[in-house]
């Protein structure tokens, strides 16, 4: 891998929570926002692969990774405010925000609350606009939303995460987000990183995340945007394409199965992923 070793640092949010982040390189800033229960460390291939050219920051969101683990704030809106606190604390402007999975929802909420403040470009990786289905939706609405739960399934999953089999539930859920070609040690590493967040906090955040509908926010985005999905991802690729269609001039890239085209394509195929990001950021 090219690039330089990352340095660990902290910032403190407006409500007193210390957020851990990894930082490497110089130049234009790319801020990497992980998904639900994921960690900054899981962007190690982007930190190393992009930091020879860019200033790369990977954030541990509250309750995740090496950040503080308070008993409150496990809502998308608070995570978006935390992200803005980071940008302000580090005096960053004109950044590219790159979000994976729930990280996209954090970015959509950031846009909803703060617009383009301090942000120049977006990279949205494998997230549908509404994770929970409504039985009154038409077939086209259901396809566009990319829902992977119904309301009962959200409740059952969150309850299972906090139950005695929470670890096994996590392992099964995350394990299903990788292609069959992914090495077992990589799969185990991804799953292990999830347990840096308590299952109680993870369940609270997942419940909130699954009940956010961004279909009215996404069409308001005016920033240059790269949208990335996986052909066999648990997030239906047609909903990722819908996201790209709503944003004027957005570029869509779908990773095929043989390219690591599941939910963690940035880990399974970092070479292609990093090349796409570099081409987009410029």
Secondary structure as GFF3:
##gff-version 3
##sequence-region A 1 282
A	DSSP	beta_strand	7	12	.	.	.	ID=ss1
A	DSSP	beta_strand	18	24	.	.	.	ID=ss2
A	DSSP	beta_strand	29	33	.	.	.	ID=ss3
A	DSSP	three_ten_helix	40	43	.	.	.	ID=ss4
A	DSSP	alpha_helix	44	50	.	.	.	ID=ss5
A	DSSP	beta_strand	55	59	.	.	.	ID=ss6
A	DSSP	alpha_helix	76	89	.	.	.	ID=ss7
A	DSSP	beta_strand	95	100	.	.	.	ID=ss8
A	DSSP	alpha_helix	102	114	.	.	.	ID=ss9
A	DSSP	beta_strand	119	125	.	.	.	ID=ss10
A	DSSP	alpha_helix	139	145	.	.	.	ID=ss11
A	DSSP	alpha_helix	151	161	.	.	.	ID=ss12
A	DSSP	alpha_helix	166	175	.	.	.	ID=ss13
A	DSSP	alpha_helix	184	194	.	.	.	ID=ss14
A	DSSP	alpha_helix	199	210	.	.	.	ID=ss15
A	DSSP	three_ten_helix	218	220	.	.	.	ID=ss16
A	DSSP	beta_strand	224	230	.	.	.	ID=ss17
A	DSSP	alpha_helix	237	246	.	.	.	ID=ss18
A	DSSP	beta_strand	251	255	.	.	.	ID=ss19
A	DSSP	three_ten_helix	257	259	.	.	.	ID=ss20
A	DSSP	alpha_helix	265	268	.	.	.	ID=ss21
A	DSSP	alpha_helix	270	281	.	.	.	ID=ss22
###
